[in-house]
């Protein structure tokens, strides 16, 4: 797992390292939660989650513009996770970030295969599902299983092919979590511009 910070003129290097993340003294990878802790007053001005899939493994890059104490900087977090079954889709664990991730959707590819990546809202919990609204051939409701509040994950929903992924990106993606007498419903735009991933070591 790799963490890289790209700073603007508002944040000095020493301040950014202290405020936004901590690397192990040995340079060895450690569990995400041990390396990055959410700062109470850190706010994500913008966040993007980009996933690439190779077989049963996902490479994840999270780019966040983080504001804290009147300063702003770009924090890039890299990680990897295995795909785990979740209803009619998969789920992956996301690396820890300095500020909470907003709900979002994007497309991931694995050769000719494609996945819809959905990051749920942090306060979503209960029985999760996604509804695809677009062309008649791609419209579907996909059950994703149980989701716990503040669970740091993304869902990967298999799509028919890259052509289907392009159509889904033009339509609407609606995420719902139902449980304990409440229902949370979110319409997510699908991000299509890629965030470059670092080459695997």
Backbone as CSV, one residue per row, in Angstrom:
resi,resn,N_x,N_y,N_z,CA_x,CA_y,CA_z,C_x,C_y,C_z
1,UNK,0.845,-1.182,0.000,0.000,0.000,0.000,0.881,1.234,0.000
2,UNK,0.582,2.226,-0.845,1.425,3.393,-1.006,0.610,4.647,-0.781
3,UNK,1.181,5.613,-0.051,0.528,6.883,0.184,1.420,7.986,-0.369
4,UNK,0.886,8.884,-1.177,1.648,9.965,-1.772,0.888,11.255,-1.572
5,UNK,1.569,12.319,-1.144,0.897,13.611,-1.011,1.492,14.597,-1.983
6,UNK,0.652,15.296,-2.722,1.036,16.340,-3.642,0.506,17.644,-3.059
7,UNK,1.388,18.592,-2.738,0.980,19.753,-1.968,0.898,20.985,-2.845
8,UNK,0.047,21.941,-2.464,0.058,23.247,-3.115,0.805,24.219,-2.224
9,UNK,0.807,25.478,-2.609,1.625,26.452,-1.899,1.115,26.725,-0.495
10,UNK,-0.072,26.245,-0.168,-0.662,26.564,1.126,-0.182,25.656,2.248
11,UNK,0.424,24.510,1.895,0.814,23.535,2.913,2.290,23.215,2.794
12,UNK,3.022,23.398,3.858,4.427,23.014,3.883,4.527,21.510,4.035
13,UNK,5.638,20.925,3.597,5.780,19.472,3.595,5.652,18.884,4.990
14,UNK,6.252,19.504,5.971,6.187,18.940,7.326,4.784,19.014,7.902
15,UNK,4.076,20.110,7.613,2.712,20.234,8.105,1.809,19.196,7.457
16,UNK,1.975,18.980,6.158,1.120,18.027,5.449,1.307,16.623,5.996
17,UNK,2.550,16.243,6.236,2.811,14.902,6.744,2.181,14.712,8.117
18,UNK,2.270,15.729,8.965,1.716,15.615,10.306,0.199,15.618,10.307
19,UNK,-0.401,16.422,9.430,-1.853,16.586,9.458,-2.589,15.469,8.753
20,UNK,-2.040,14.985,7.638,-2.839,14.163,6.744,-2.562,12.672,6.805
21,UNK,-1.353,12.253,7.107,-1.122,10.817,7.151,0.161,10.489,7.885
22,UNK,0.299,9.228,8.236,1.490,8.730,8.918,1.988,7.495,8.199
23,UNK,3.260,7.466,7.843,3.867,6.303,7.222,4.654,5.524,8.259
24,UNK,4.724,4.185,8.145,5.523,3.407,9.084,6.992,3.808,9.012
25,UNK,7.646,3.829,10.161,9.052,4.240,10.191,9.932,3.316,9.373
26,UNK,9.556,2.062,9.228,10.376,1.099,8.504,10.173,1.167,7.004
27,UNK,9.124,1.890,6.539,8.810,1.919,5.121,8.017,0.714,4.666
28,UNK,7.734,-0.222,5.592,6.957,-1.405,5.271,5.474,-1.064,5.261
29,UNK,4.690,-1.802,4.474,3.242,-1.589,4.460,2.642,-2.088,5.767
30,UNK,1.590,-1.424,6.194,0.849,-1.823,7.394,-0.621,-1.696,7.070
31,UNK,-1.494,-2.266,7.908,-2.926,-2.118,7.642,-3.308,-0.661,7.498
32,UNK,-4.262,-0.385,6.598,-4.618,0.993,6.284,-4.998,1.781,7.531
33,UNK,-5.771,1.171,8.422,-6.242,1.891,9.594,-5.090,2.328,10.489
34,UNK,-3.961,1.604,10.439,-2.818,1.959,11.264,-1.999,3.067,10.635
35,UNK,-2.168,3.303,9.319,-1.337,4.289,8.639,-2.033,5.636,8.476
36,UNK,-3.318,5.644,8.265,-4.045,6.887,8.025,-5.226,6.935,8.966
37,UNK,-5.345,8.012,9.715,-6.477,8.196,10.597,-7.232,9.447,10.183
38,UNK,-8.553,9.382,10.208,-9.366,10.533,9.839,-9.151,11.653,10.845
39,UNK,-8.837,12.855,10.341,-8.698,14.013,11.207,-10.081,14.613,11.432
40,UNK,-10.441,14.937,12.700,-11.802,15.400,12.988,-12.210,16.617,12.175
41,UNK,-11.261,17.542,11.886,-11.617,18.766,11.177,-11.210,18.726,9.708
42,UNK,-10.776,17.564,9.200,-10.422,17.459,7.788,-11.689,17.302,6.959
43,UNK,-11.749,18.014,5.830,-12.919,17.975,4.959,-12.467,17.728,3.535
44,UNK,-13.105,16.768,2.875,-12.773,16.473,1.485,-13.520,17.441,0.581
45,UNK,-12.779,18.317,-0.106,-13.380,19.239,-1.067,-13.816,18.467,-2.305
46,UNK,-13.011,17.478,-2.691,-13.335,16.616,-3.832,-12.679,15.267,-3.600
47,UNK,-13.332,14.188,-4.009,-12.807,12.837,-3.839,-13.134,11.997,-5.063
48,UNK,-12.176,11.168,-5.494,-12.416,10.226,-6.569,-11.809,8.880,-6.205
49,UNK,-12.585,7.820,-6.395,-12.104,6.458,-6.195,-11.993,5.804,-7.572
50,UNK,-10.798,5.301,-7.902,-10.580,4.631,-9.185,-10.115,3.211,-8.905
51,UNK,-10.707,2.244,-9.610,-10.405,0.829,-9.384,-10.031,0.168,-10.703
52,UNK,-8.997,-0.642,-10.678,-8.655,-1.535,-11.776,-8.692,-2.965,-11.247
53,UNK,-9.259,-3.878,-12.026,-9.413,-5.265,-11.595,-8.533,-6.161,-12.459
54,UNK,-7.803,-7.052,-11.812,-6.994,-8.066,-12.490,-7.294,-9.400,-11.829
55,UNK,-8.091,-10.218,-12.501,-8.489,-11.476,-11.889,-9.349,-11.196,-10.672
56,UNK,-8.955,-11.756,-9.547,-9.730,-11.548,-8.322,-9.178,-10.456,-7.439
57,UNK,-8.282,-9.621,-7.963,-7.634,-8.586,-7.167,-7.974,-7.207,-7.730
58,UNK,-8.240,-6.251,-6.854,-8.537,-4.876,-7.262,-7.418,-3.957,-6.803
59,UNK,-6.931,-3.122,-7.717,-6.005,-2.048,-7.386,-6.817,-0.768,-7.246
60,UNK,-6.622,-0.071,-6.111,-7.454,1.084,-5.784,-6.585,2.324,-5.667
61,UNK,-7.025,3.419,-6.261,-6.406,4.725,-6.031,-7.496,5.704,-5.617
62,UNK,-7.281,6.372,-4.490,-8.214,7.381,-3.995,-7.496,8.727,-3.996
63,UNK,-8.032,9.682,-4.742,-7.473,11.035,-4.791,-8.439,11.972,-4.087
64,UNK,-7.944,12.685,-3.084,-8.772,13.609,-2.314,-8.107,14.974,-2.218
65,UNK,-8.864,16.015,-2.492,-8.449,17.362,-2.128,-8.997,17.620,-0.736
66,UNK,-8.095,17.752,0.240,-8.478,17.836,1.647,-8.210,19.241,2.181
67,UNK,-9.211,19.817,2.842,-9.070,21.125,3.477,-8.995,20.945,4.983
68,UNK,-8.048,21.642,5.606,-7.887,21.555,7.062,-7.187,22.806,7.564
69,UNK,-7.744,23.406,8.603,-7.150,24.589,9.233,-6.852,25.688,8.222
70,UNK,-7.746,25.891,7.262,-7.572,26.956,6.279,-6.610,26.636,5.162
71,UNK,-6.033,25.442,5.154,-5.100,25.030,4.109,-5.725,23.909,3.291
72,UNK,-5.112,23.648,2.141,-5.672,22.650,1.240,-4.536,21.888,0.564
73,UNK,-4.710,20.576,0.380,-3.703,19.765,-0.298,-4.337,18.543,-0.934
74,UNK,-3.615,17.914,-1.841,-4.101,16.719,-2.523,-3.438,15.494,-1.916
75,UNK,-4.251,14.563,-1.414,-3.763,13.320,-0.825,-4.158,12.160,-1.723
76,UNK,-3.183,11.371,-2.144,-3.430,10.218,-3.007,-3.096,8.948,-2.235
77,UNK,-4.041,8.040,-2.139,-3.879,6.797,-1.394,-4.031,5.612,-2.326
78,UNK,-3.035,4.728,-2.353,-3.068,3.523,-3.174,-3.209,2.295,-2.287
79,UNK,-3.947,1.304,-2.757,-4.093,0.062,-2.012,-4.564,-1.051,-2.916
80,UNK,-4.686,-2.233,-2.371,-5.200,-3.376,-3.127,-6.089,-4.200,-2.208
81,UNK,-7.026,-4.920,-2.821,-7.963,-5.730,-2.041,-8.496,-6.855,-2.904
82,UNK,-8.849,-7.967,-2.274,-9.436,-9.081,-2.992,-10.942,-8.883,-3.123
83,UNK,-11.490,-9.334,-4.251,-12.929,-9.268,-4.460,-13.611,-10.331,-3.603
84,UNK,-14.662,-9.932,-2.892,-15.444,-10.850,-2.073,-16.900,-10.786,-2.522
85,UNK,-17.541,-11.938,-2.596,-18.928,-11.992,-3.059,-19.846,-11.177,-2.138
86,UNK,-20.783,-10.434,-2.757,-21.785,-9.664,-2.021,-23.083,-9.717,-2.813
87,UNK,-23.944,-10.668,-2.498,-25.175,-10.824,-3.263,-24.865,-11.192,-4.701
88,UNK,-25.343,-10.384,-5.652,-25.088,-10.621,-7.069,-23.917,-9.784,-7.574
89,UNK,-23.064,-9.344,-6.668,-21.923,-8.510,-7.041,-20.726,-8.892,-6.167
90,UNK,-19.768,-7.971,-6.048,-18.594,-8.164,-5.190,-18.432,-6.926,-4.317
91,UNK,-17.648,-7.079,-3.255,-17.263,-5.933,-2.445,-15.763,-5.969,-2.231
92,UNK,-15.174,-4.784,-2.056,-13.756,-4.685,-1.720,-13.610,-3.711,-0.551
93,UNK,-12.601,-3.963,0.290,-12.282,-3.040,1.371,-11.477,-1.881,0.792
94,UNK,-11.806,-0.664,1.207,-11.080,0.518,0.751,-10.053,0.937,1.791
95,UNK,-8.922,1.492,1.353,-7.941,1.995,2.321,-8.491,3.181,3.089
96,UNK,-7.936,3.420,4.279,-8.366,4.546,5.102,-8.000,5.860,4.434
97,UNK,-8.810,6.880,4.667,-8.565,8.206,4.115,-8.634,9.247,5.224
98,UNK,-8.007,10.407,4.976,-7.970,11.455,6.000,-9.333,12.085,6.213
99,UNK,-10.176,12.093,5.164,-11.526,12.646,5.266,-12.505,11.632,4.693
100,UNK,-13.747,11.598,5.183,-14.712,10.613,4.689,-14.949,10.750,3.183
101,UNK,-15.199,9.619,2.534,-15.505,9.618,1.110,-16.986,9.889,0.886
102,UNK,-17.332,10.727,-0.084,-18.739,10.900,-0.430,-19.209,9.722,-1.288
103,UNK,-20.511,9.462,-1.368,-20.999,8.396,-2.254,-20.687,8.741,-3.706
104,UNK,-20.330,7.729,-4.495,-19.954,7.953,-5.884,-19.987,6.658,-6.668
105,UNK,-19.902,6.774,-7.994,-19.890,5.608,-8.874,-18.909,5.847,-10.008
106,UNK,-18.301,4.759,-10.501,-17.363,4.837,-11.615,-17.331,3.475,-12.301
107,UNK,-16.551,3.372,-13.359,-16.415,2.132,-14.117,-15.012,1.571,-13.929
108,UNK,-14.911,0.265,-13.663,-13.628,-0.442,-13.594,-13.597,-1.491,-14.695
109,UNK,-12.397,-1.774,-15.224,-12.261,-2.738,-16.313,-11.264,-3.827,-15.950
110,UNK,-11.482,-4.987,-16.540,-10.593,-6.143,-16.408,-10.564,-6.820,-17.769
111,UNK,-9.656,-6.352,-18.632,-9.641,-6.848,-20.010,-10.924,-6.429,-20.715
112,UNK,-11.662,-7.415,-21.226,-12.938,-7.127,-21.886,-14.096,-7.041,-20.900
113,UNK,-13.851,-7.386,-19.650,-14.891,-7.311,-18.624,-14.981,-5.891,-18.069
114,UNK,-16.130,-5.569,-17.499,-16.325,-4.244,-16.906,-17.173,-4.370,-15.653
115,UNK,-16.947,-3.452,-14.715,-17.683,-3.422,-13.458,-18.151,-1.995,-13.184
116,UNK,-19.310,-1.887,-12.579,-19.745,-0.622,-12.009,-19.271,-0.590,-10.560
117,UNK,-18.519,0.443,-10.192,-17.998,0.594,-8.834,-18.882,1.592,-8.088
118,UNK,-19.430,1.179,-6.957,-20.313,2.040,-6.169,-19.750,2.170,-4.757
119,UNK,-19.479,3.401,-4.353,-19.071,3.695,-2.976,-20.290,4.246,-2.253
120,UNK,-20.829,3.524,-1.262,-22.040,3.991,-0.574,-21.755,5.147,0.374
121,UNK,-22.803,5.871,0.721,-22.698,6.929,1.721,-22.263,6.323,3.051
122,UNK,-21.488,7.051,3.825,-20.929,6.502,5.065,-22.007,6.177,6.085
123,UNK,-23.175,6.861,6.023,-24.239,6.593,6.992,-25.263,5.591,6.464
124,UNK,-24.979,4.972,5.299,-25.898,3.965,4.765,-25.728,2.660,5.523
125,UNK,-26.846,1.987,5.807,-26.779,0.697,6.479,-28.046,-0.080,6.170
126,UNK,-27.951,-1.404,6.304,-29.102,-2.256,6.054,-28.933,-3.060,4.774
127,UNK,-30.040,-3.441,4.188,-30.030,-4.241,2.964,-29.756,-3.322,1.780
128,UNK,-28.637,-3.535,1.100,-28.206,-2.630,0.043,-28.567,-3.174,-1.332
129,UNK,-28.869,-2.259,-2.242,-29.148,-2.634,-3.626,-28.820,-1.461,-4.540
130,UNK,-28.626,-1.765,-5.822,-28.392,-0.745,-6.840,-29.380,-0.965,-7.964
131,UNK,-29.939,0.120,-8.460,-30.834,0.041,-9.608,-30.219,0.824,-10.760
132,UNK,-30.091,0.164,-11.910,-29.552,0.796,-13.115,-30.718,1.266,-13.966
133,UNK,-30.694,2.548,-14.314,-31.740,3.108,-15.166,-31.068,3.697,-16.401
134,UNK,-31.429,3.220,-17.542,-30.845,3.693,-18.790,-31.540,3.006,-19.935
135,UNK,-30.763,2.323,-20.772,-31.374,1.571,-21.867,-32.124,0.359,-21.313
136,UNK,-33.129,-0.089,-22.042,-33.951,-1.208,-21.582,-33.129,-2.463,-21.367
137,UNK,-32.104,-2.694,-22.188,-31.329,-3.929,-22.069,-30.418,-3.947,-20.853
138,UNK,-30.104,-2.776,-20.298,-29.208,-2.718,-19.141,-29.940,-2.455,-17.831
139,UNK,-31.209,-2.084,-17.900,-31.954,-1.775,-16.685,-32.026,-3.008,-15.787
140,UNK,-31.723,-2.827,-14.523,-31.703,-3.970,-13.596,-31.661,-3.463,-12.162
141,UNK,-32.077,-4.330,-11.241,-31.925,-4.093,-9.805,-31.028,-5.186,-9.265
142,UNK,-29.931,-4.798,-8.611,-28.931,-5.757,-8.144,-28.884,-5.712,-6.623
143,UNK,-29.110,-6.853,-6.010,-29.037,-6.952,-4.550,-27.579,-7.126,-4.122
144,UNK,-27.175,-6.389,-3.077,-25.776,-6.355,-2.653,-25.550,-6.924,-1.255
145,UNK,-26.597,-7.340,-0.578,-26.437,-7.903,0.757,-26.447,-6.828,1.834
146,UNK,-26.013,-7.202,3.030,-26.068,-6.313,4.187,-24.873,-5.358,4.212
147,UNK,-25.148,-4.137,4.641,-24.129,-3.092,4.753,-24.201,-2.492,6.150
148,UNK,-23.037,-2.392,6.817,-22.976,-1.774,8.144,-22.628,-0.300,8.011
149,UNK,-23.160,0.523,8.919,-22.854,1.960,8.896,-21.363,2.181,9.118
150,UNK,-20.801,3.149,8.386,-19.375,3.496,8.457,-18.473,2.376,7.950
151,UNK,-19.032,1.426,7.200,-18.205,0.366,6.619,-17.454,0.936,5.416
152,UNK,-16.124,0.793,5.399,-15.274,1.410,4.370,-15.093,0.443,3.203
153,UNK,-16.099,0.403,2.306,-16.067,-0.562,1.210,-16.569,0.084,-0.074
154,UNK,-16.360,-0.640,-1.176,-16.984,-0.322,-2.459,-17.582,-1.606,-3.007
155,UNK,-18.691,-1.488,-3.716,-19.302,-2.615,-4.404,-18.876,-2.604,-5.866
156,UNK,-18.592,-3.790,-6.413,-18.265,-3.951,-7.826,-19.343,-4.821,-8.464
157,UNK,-20.071,-4.246,-9.407,-21.196,-4.925,-10.043,-20.796,-5.323,-11.455
158,UNK,-20.741,-6.626,-11.770,-20.329,-7.048,-13.118,-21.305,-6.545,-14.182
159,UNK,-20.757,-6.015,-15.269,-21.553,-5.589,-16.416,-21.273,-6.518,-17.593
160,UNK,-22.153,-6.487,-18.580,-22.072,-7.446,-19.679,-20.762,-7.312,-20.446
161,UNK,-20.365,-6.090,-20.764,-19.149,-5.829,-21.526,-18.872,-4.333,-21.482
162,UNK,-17.845,-3.875,-22.215,-17.497,-2.458,-22.198,-18.592,-1.594,-22.816
163,UNK,-19.278,-2.132,-23.810,-20.377,-1.383,-24.424,-21.482,-1.129,-23.401
164,UNK,-21.797,-2.155,-22.590,-22.788,-1.987,-21.533,-22.311,-0.965,-20.504
165,UNK,-21.005,-0.972,-20.192,-20.450,-0.010,-19.243,-20.625,1.415,-19.757
166,UNK,-20.413,1.613,-21.064,-20.577,2.947,-21.649,-22.027,3.400,-21.544
167,UNK,-22.969,2.470,-21.751,-24.386,2.837,-21.646,-24.773,3.137,-20.204
168,UNK,-24.271,2.335,-19.267,-24.570,2.565,-17.851,-24.044,3.935,-17.414
169,UNK,-22.862,4.311,-17.921,-22.267,5.591,-17.553,-23.116,6.772,-18.018
170,UNK,-23.939,6.558,-19.042,-24.801,7.623,-19.554,-26.158,7.658,-18.856
171,UNK,-26.471,6.612,-18.112,-27.765,6.544,-17.441,-27.668,6.934,-15.982
172,UNK,-28.644,6.501,-15.207,-28.690,6.827,-13.780,-28.388,5.580,-12.962
173,UNK,-27.641,5.765,-11.882,-27.347,4.696,-10.932,-27.943,5.106,-9.593
174,UNK,-28.847,4.290,-9.079,-29.520,4.621,-7.828,-29.189,3.572,-6.772
175,UNK,-28.628,4.043,-5.661,-28.232,3.165,-4.557,-29.248,3.307,-3.434
176,UNK,-29.641,2.161,-2.868,-30.590,2.173,-1.760,-30.101,1.255,-0.645
177,UNK,-30.255,1.697,0.588,-29.995,0.867,1.771,-31.231,0.941,2.658
178,UNK,-31.801,-0.224,3.002,-33.029,-0.294,3.785,-32.783,-1.091,5.060
179,UNK,-33.124,-0.499,6.191,-32.957,-1.237,7.447,-33.347,-0.410,8.640
180,UNK,-33.803,-1.063,9.714,-34.148,-0.437,10.987,-35.128,0.720,10.795
181,UNK,-36.135,0.493,9.982,-37.201,1.473,9.841,-36.875,2.671,8.990
182,UNK,-35.747,2.658,8.270,-35.428,3.797,7.420,-34.854,3.314,6.099
183,UNK,-34.941,4.191,5.100,-34.412,3.878,3.782,-33.607,5.068,3.284
184,UNK,-32.391,4.815,2.821,-31.548,5.870,2.260,-31.422,5.615,0.763
185,UNK,-31.781,6.617,-0.041,-31.787,6.485,-1.493,-30.907,7.580,-2.082
186,UNK,-29.926,7.205,-2.918,-28.996,8.167,-3.499,-28.866,7.932,-4.996
187,UNK,-28.997,8.986,-5.783,-28.722,8.911,-7.213,-27.283,9.341,-7.456
188,UNK,-26.491,8.484,-8.109,-25.063,8.716,-8.273,-24.707,8.949,-9.738
189,UNK,-24.016,10.043,-10.055,-23.448,10.177,-11.397,-22.272,9.229,-11.540
190,UNK,-21.996,8.764,-12.756,-20.900,7.829,-12.993,-19.710,8.601,-13.546
191,UNK,-18.605,8.625,-12.788,-17.390,9.305,-13.248,-16.719,8.446,-14.317
192,UNK,-16.272,9.099,-15.381,-15.647,8.346,-16.485,-14.189,8.720,-16.705
193,UNK,-13.752,9.914,-16.288,-12.351,10.306,-16.468,-11.488,9.492,-15.512
194,UNK,-10.424,8.818,-16.001,-9.623,7.953,-15.128,-8.698,8.735,-14.225
195,UNK,-8.392,8.127,-13.065,-7.327,8.595,-12.187,-6.175,7.620,-12.364
196,UNK,-5.020,8.096,-12.817,-3.918,7.207,-13.163,-3.459,6.406,-11.959
197,UNK,-3.279,5.117,-12.136,-2.804,4.238,-11.068,-1.298,4.058,-11.194
198,UNK,-0.624,4.013,-10.048,0.808,3.751,-10.053,1.061,2.324,-10.490
199,UNK,2.175,2.092,-11.153,2.521,0.729,-11.585,2.776,-0.134,-10.362
200,UNK,2.319,-1.363,-10.430,2.509,-2.296,-9.324,3.966,-2.639,-9.183
201,UNK,4.409,-2.746,-7.909,5.803,-3.116,-7.662,6.021,-4.601,-7.951
